[in-house]
Amino acid sequence: MADANTSEDRLTEVSRLAGELADQVLLESLIGVPSPAKVSALGEAAILLEDYRRPVPDLVTDVLTRVHDRPEGDGEGEGGIAGAEAAPPAGDEGEAAGGRSRFIPRFIRSLRAPRA
């Protein structure tokens, strides 16, 4: 029983830290180009939370979407987040919550390294 509480506490901490990191990445993106290491860590945190079926904080989702949609000529060093491909068509990421909920799992999967 103690292990379940410990895991829950750790996942809660990951979620909290991901929110703080998203805030830093958002600030960096407003000033210039966000750190690729921070963006990558943010994507990994989102993947971890998704793997454990925990909600990904809205700010994390918003920041990852903003960075992913950034034009190529905007100085993004690694062609997007962790090698992510081009953004999905606009219909997949509509502002409505339903459209967004379909887009996020596909977006997060695009961050994962290909399986060998």
Steps between C-alpha positions, in 0.01 A plus 500: 500500500789735574636442146172613343504822704865558415436452127198731518707764678776473240257535212343801669847651531575427132177676406585801718856525366378463142272799558791706630721394210223587254487846654876540445478378140211737432700793637803401292287470187363850555853637532654294221557132438435259789772261612475173302599307814211651695253436219619141476470452878150646487403255226643209701304608807181510293573150369564370851175646630309358203659155552374496859159631388543825689365827361759712323472859633330735254798737503732215398271410212470863390875562510584180313242587236637854462858382466399222260305742278787749488612566139827335389668835438432605856833367622383165633830313511388140465209533257236501771475314825720192520483441126121527476365507146289776348196622687175315434231665284312785663184290528672264746584767754188714509444733791210288620583261782397200293743583222775571746456171684548308173806702402697470825551121511620501138723798569657336804553175308688702237747597771588139581808342351423243232501143623765275350 
